[in-house]
Structure formats: structure tokens, C-alpha cells
Amino acid sequence: MTAKLFDPTAPPVACPATLAPRPRDLRGLRLGLVENTKFNSDTLLLKLAEHLDRRSGMTVAHMVRKRSPSHEVDEAAIAALKARSDVVVSGIGD
């Protein structure tokens, strides 16, 4: 009997992506945060927000929390981030 090896990996698939336009200056912009529920992700994001506030006067305007790291941000949260934020940072923890 010949053993068969199953390889569950797949090669990466290239997909085109367009980056969002970057602001020229961060001074006074409203910051949106997406917290993914991983350990310390909220701490990391809030420390980043403090740094951005000291450096450029950015303020946290809105923060959303995902159900889990693997879930997407729901449409209502995306709409709120768009309406209340000029820049959004999605963070991780661990």
C-alpha cells in the first residue's frame, strides 16, 4: 500500500488592492479605532491614540469592537466610522 500525503496549503492568490488616500497632515483629525478582541488590542489602540493626540492633536471620535478576531466589521459600524472619523486604525493584540 502506498502512503498518500495531503498538502493543505495553497499558493497565494494575487488580488489588486487600492489604498485609501492618506491625509497630508494628521493635526486635529478625528480617529476611529477598530478593536478586534484579541488580548491587549484595546490597550494597544488606546496607547496609539494617546501618542497621536500628543503628537498631532488627533482625538478618538469612535471605537468599535468586533465580535471576534475572525469576524468582519459589520456594515453599521463601518457607516459610523465613516461618518465620525477622518482616519481609522484597525489594531491587533497578543
Summary of the structure (lengths in Angstrom):
residues: 94
radius of gyration: 18.4
end to end distance: 45.1
largest distance: 69.7
contacts: 200
relative contact order: 0.27
helix: 28%
strand: 19%
